[in-house]
Amino acid sequence: MSTLKLTIIQPDTIWENPGANRALLEEMIHDLEDYGELILLPEMFTTGFTTKVKSLAEPMNFTTHKWLRQIAAHTKAHIGGSFIVKDGDSFFNRFLLVAPDGSSQQYDKKHLFRMSEEKDVFTSGNDRVVMDVNGWKVCPLICYDLRFPIWARNTELAYDLLIYSACWPAPRDFVWNTLLAARALENQSYVAGINRVGEDGKGISYLGNSQVVSPKGEQLIEKNTIQGISQVTIHKKDLQDFRAKFPVHLDADSFKLNH
């Protein structure tokens, strides 16, 4: 498809209460007249950013996975966000993207936040994943991944849209705004950053400021600090024309990542 309509959900996530958060998000989504084609949720959208994995993790194909399938089927849109998953004996901060037909694709957070216990209780993912959404190449990453530009490098134009599903705290809001724009500019890609608002159970505040940035660094939705939904349509021709006119990727340095 030549266009892709994004629906950015910015909730005041309820602390460590998956059922209440699913109900909140479902109400927010169902109030829309137009669901768009790709619905995006923040990091750990069922719990807030927590490390209580033993009590809050879910296996795949369990309640939240099934809920995402139901929302995707009802809205006829793709939907994605991260939540805590137990896979075998390990716990992952996993971004799950579910299509209207129920199929799913996943990405496990690579960079675990060492300033909390995330690095101690979660297992890091090793693979960056590019997913297909209606002919658009989409690369989902999670929160702290934003600070590591090499992980997002798009030297071969492998993706059209870079996603950061996040619980990004208010004191580092300047970093959030700055790095999202930088990722769009350096990778010649659309970038969507999805964040929560409110305060979590540890007293950490979140300003939201979810945003969609063009490959030229332009803000495509109005940033705000309240619970709500923003929508915008992105255009593949604009992306392709800009890349053709200003092909900086052809001069990019080659490198190899050692996981």
N, C-alpha and C positions, 0 to 999 in steps of 0.2 A: 504494500500500500504506500502511496505517496505521502500520506499524512498519518499521524498517530496522536490521538487525543489522550492526554495524561490527566488522571484524577489523583491529586495529592491530598492524602488524609493526614491532618495534624490534630491528634487527640490529646486530651488531658488524661493520660493513662492512669488507671486505677492500680494502686500498688499491690502487686503479687496476687491478683484476682483474675485469672484467665476467663472465667465465665462472665464476669461483669464487663470485662474489656471486649469480649466478642459481642456481647449485647450492645454496648456503646457503639462500636464500629458498625455493626449491622444497622442500627438505627440511623447513623450518619449517612451511610451509603444509600439506604433505601429512601431517604428523603430527597435524593437527587432526581431531577427530571431526565437527565442524560448521564448515564454511568461512565461514558468515555470508553476507551479501548484498553487502557492499562491503568489499574488502580494500584496505588503504591502506599504502603504502610511503613511506620517507623521500626526501628530496631526493638526487638523483644516486645512486640505490640500487645502480647497477652499479659505481661507481668511488669513492665518497666525494667530498667537495667539492674538485674539482681544476679547473685551467684548462688542462690539457694536451689541448686540443680536437682538435688535428690528429691525434693518435694514438689518441684514445679516442672521438671522436664517431662516431655511426652515422647512416646515412640512415633515413628512415621505411621501414617494411615490411622492415626488416632483422632481425638476430638478436634484439635485445631486444623489438622490436615483435611479432615472431612468438612469442617466449616468452610475452609477456603474453597473446596470443591463446590459446595452449595452456593456460595456467593458468586463464584465464577459462572456457574450454570445459570443462576437467576439473572445476572447482569449481562451475560454473554460477553464478558470482558475478561482479560487476564488480570490476576490479582497477585501481589507479592509483598512480602515483608519478612522480617526475621523473628524467630522464636526459639525457645530452648528445646533441643531434641536429644533424646537418648538413642544412640545407635550402637548396638552391641553393649560393650562395657564403657563406652565413651560418651561424653556430652559435647554437643556442638551448638554454637550460635549460628543457626542455619537460616539463610534466606531461601524461601520456597516460593517459586512462581508457578501458579496453577492456571491452566487454560480452560476455556469454556467447556471443552470436551472431557475435562477431568485429568488430563495428563499433566505432569509436573516436571520441573527442572529445579536444581538446587545448587547453592553455593555455600560453603562453610567458611566463616570468617577466618582470614589468614592472620591478621595482626591482633593479638589478644592484649587487652589493656593491662599492662603490668602494674599500673598505679592503683589497681583494685585487685580483687582475687580472681579476676577472669582468667588470667594466665595460669593460675594454679588449678582451677577446676574444669576448664574447658580444654578440648583438643583442637589444635589449630588445623585449618584446612590447608591443603597444599596446591590446589588447582584453581586458577582463575577460569571462569566459565563465561562463554558468550552464548546467550540464549536467543531464540527466534521468537519475535512477537509480531505477527502479521507482516512478515517480510522485513522487519527492522531488526538489526543486530543490537542486542541489549546486554550490557555487562553490569551485573549487580555486585556491589561491594558493601561493606558494613562499617560504619562509624569510624573507628580508629584507623581503618585502612586508608582514610582520607589523607593522613599525614605521610604516606609513603608513595611518592609519585611514580617510582619505577614500577610498582605493582599495577599501576593503571596505564602505563605507557601504551600508546596506540600507534606505534610506528608503521604498522602495515594496514592501518585503518580497519582493524578487525571488528570494531563496533561503531554504532551510530549514536547510541545513548548510553551514558555512564550513570549508574544509580548509586547513591549512598543512602542506605537505610540506617538511621542513627538515633541515639539518645545522647545528644550533644549538649553538655551543661552550659548554663548562662554565662559563667565567668570566662568561657573561651569562645564566646559568640563571634568576636572579631576574627579568630582563626577560622571558624566555620565559613564565614562569608568570604574571606580572602582565598582560602584553598579551593572552595567550590569553583570560583571564577578562574583560578589558576588552572585547575584540571580541564575546564572547558577550553581555555585558550591553548594550552600546550598540546592537547590531544585532538584539537579540531573536532569536537564532538559536543552534542547536547549533554548537559549534566543536570540531573535531578537530585536534590538533597531533601530528604524527608525526615523531619524531626518532631518531637513531641513538645507539649507545653506543660506548665504546672510544676508541682513539687513532688518528689518521690518520698518513699518511706524513710530515707536516710537524710532528708532535709536538703537534697540537691535540687536546684531550680533549673528549669528549661524554658528558653525563650521561643522555641519554635523556629521562626524565620526559615521555614521550608521554602525552597525555591527551585526554579528551573532556569538554567543559564544557557544562552545560545553559544555556538562555537566562536562568536566574536566577543563573548563576555557580557552580553546584554541580559538584564533581568527580564524574564518573560512573564512572571507573575508578581503581584504585589506582596512583598514579605509582610508578615504580621506575627503577633505574639499571643494570639488567642486561639482557642479550639475552633476548627473549621475545616473547610475544603476549598481547594483552589483547582482550577482546570485550565489547561492550555493545549492548543494543537500545535505540534511541531511538524516541520515540512522537510521532507527528504531532499527536494530539489534545491532548497536554500542551502542545505548542508553540502550537497554535491557541487553546486556552483562555487561556493566559497573555497572548498578544497581544491577545485580545479584552478581557480584564480590565484590562490595563495598556497601552493603545495609545499609547505614547510616540512611535511613528513618525508619528502624525498631527501632531505639533508639531515635527517635524524641519525644519531649515533646508534650503531648496532651493539647489542649486549646479550648476555645469556644469564638467566636467573638460576642460582643454585638454591634449591628449596631446603 
